[in-house]
Amino acid sequence: MANTTQSAKRARQNERRFAVNKARRSRIRTYLRKVEEAIASGDQNAAQEALKAAQPELMRGVSKGVFHKNTASRKMSRLAHRVKTLG
């Protein structure tokens, strides 16, 4: 429980940021899952389109502080490599 008005405000802000970040992280995971599903189906064109759609979402997550830059780069690199090897 917050003891001061400052800590109470901080707790409210943290709850709000947590909700926003959770929604953003969920959205990014959805895009990544679509790429995974396209790769699993073996359709390279669909996988490339899904990857193109996922990349800006992932980088937006980096700029908003949801993911670390290297984490996002690693995920993109690995997905791109898997999409490339489909063909």
C-alpha positions in Angstrom: 0.0 0.0 0.0 1.3 3.4 -0.9 2.1 5.7 2.1 2.5 9.0 0.3 0.6 10.8 -2.4 3.7 10.5 -4.6 3.9 6.8 -4.2 0.2 6.4 -4.7 0.4 8.3 -8.0 3.4 6.2 -9.0 1.4 3.0 -8.4 -1.5 4.3 -10.6 0.9 5.2 -13.4 2.6 1.8 -13.1 -0.8 0.0 -13.4 -1.6 2.1 -16.5 1.8 1.5 -18.2 1.5 -2.2 -17.3 -1.8 -2.5 -19.1 -0.6 -0.6 -22.2 2.6 -2.6 -22.4 0.7 -5.9 -21.9 -1.6 -5.0 -24.8 1.4 -4.0 -27.0 3.3 -7.2 -26.1 0.2 -9.3 -26.9 -0.2 -7.6 -30.2 3.4 -8.2 -31.2 3.1 -11.9 -30.2 0.1 -12.2 -32.4 2.0 -10.9 -35.4 4.9 -13.3 -34.6 2.5 -16.2 -34.3 1.1 -15.4 -37.7 4.6 -15.7 -39.2 5.2 -19.0 -37.3 1.9 -20.4 -38.7 2.8 -19.3 -42.2 6.2 -21.0 -41.9 4.6 -24.1 -40.6 2.2 -24.2 -43.5 5.1 -24.1 -45.9 3.8 -21.1 -47.9 6.8 -18.8 -48.5 4.7 -15.9 -49.9 2.4 -15.9 -47.0 5.3 -16.1 -44.6 7.1 -13.2 -46.3 4.0 -11.0 -46.1 3.5 -11.9 -42.4 7.1 -11.1 -41.8 6.8 -7.7 -43.5 3.8 -7.0 -41.3 5.5 -8.2 -38.1 8.7 -6.2 -38.5 7.3 -2.7 -37.9 5.2 -3.9 -35.0 8.3 -5.5 -33.4 10.4 -2.3 -33.9 7.6 -0.2 -32.5 7.7 -2.3 -29.4 11.4 -1.5 -29.2 10.9 2.2 -29.5 8.1 2.0 -26.8 10.4 0.1 -24.5 8.5 -3.2 -24.5 11.4 -5.2 -26.0 15.1 -4.7 -26.0 16.6 -3.8 -29.4 18.8 -6.8 -29.6 15.9 -9.1 -28.7 13.8 -7.8 -31.5 16.7 -7.9 -33.9 17.4 -11.5 -33.0 13.7 -12.5 -33.4 13.6 -10.8 -36.8 16.8 -12.4 -38.0 15.8 -15.9 -37.0 12.3 -15.6 -38.5 13.8 -14.1 -41.8 16.2 -17.0 -42.0 13.5 -19.5 -41.6 11.3 -17.8 -44.2 14.2 -17.7 -46.6 14.9 -21.4 -46.2 11.3 -22.2 -47.2 12.0 -21.5 -50.8 
